[in-house]
């Protein structure tokens, strides 16, 4: 797993994000397309792909995709 | 004498270690009934047990997903005058990520257990005539939410199950009904708060004319359905929503 793959997966799962529009610095919640449905999709994607549980609270604390990626990495490592 | 009491009634409450189940057990005892409480978490179940009024209550730790635990529970319970099925889980997941495993996880706890428990209790004749069965549904059975494919469907299934039980057991005077609450402040609510975004939840809460519910609001309705005051009521679902479904806000 690397951050580029992770970003590609998000772009694949959320139709509103076109390929190549997201980068590690993107704050997902500040994108114009962001809705509560996307939070559900991100949580389910991470559960399905990495078997890691992310909460809505986690999504509120992060300010970039990189932050989210780091949370996943830290929980895979445990 | 008022029929709004539970004297001389013994009632099984599942999922009694926390939230709505816990409060229902406490309220039954307040209204003069005896309870058999069950849940997976021994420590939390003991905590509920310590707070029960009266001396004829019992507590049986059981993981109802485990067939042996479920059979042991049914073997140990006394004759029942009522059952309140409160065990349940909620795990929001969008449809495109669902799998057999996810379906099983929710349906086993929210539906299969209730069916198997009813099957074993009735076959072993552990239920008295004129008993009352109460299932915990949710307004999401008829008013679903995004991510609720499994939870909402499992609650819709429970409402159907309750009606079938009402039909199959009326010759014994046994009644079966559902309570369908909207948002209630419980540990499950706190869990939902972590899972969803707080903004979404706050926006939802503001749509309740009478505010969101407390476990006691649900427990009072359960007591009514368990008492003889509701003896002409069977096969229905009582909505408890603080006016939310009026949709005026």
Interface residues (C-beta under 8 A of the other chain):
Chain A: X13 X36 X37 X39 X40 X41 X43 X44 X45 X47 X48 X55 X56 X57 X59 X60
Chain B: X92 X93 X94 X96 X97 X99 X146 X147 X193 X194 X195 X196 X197 X198 X200
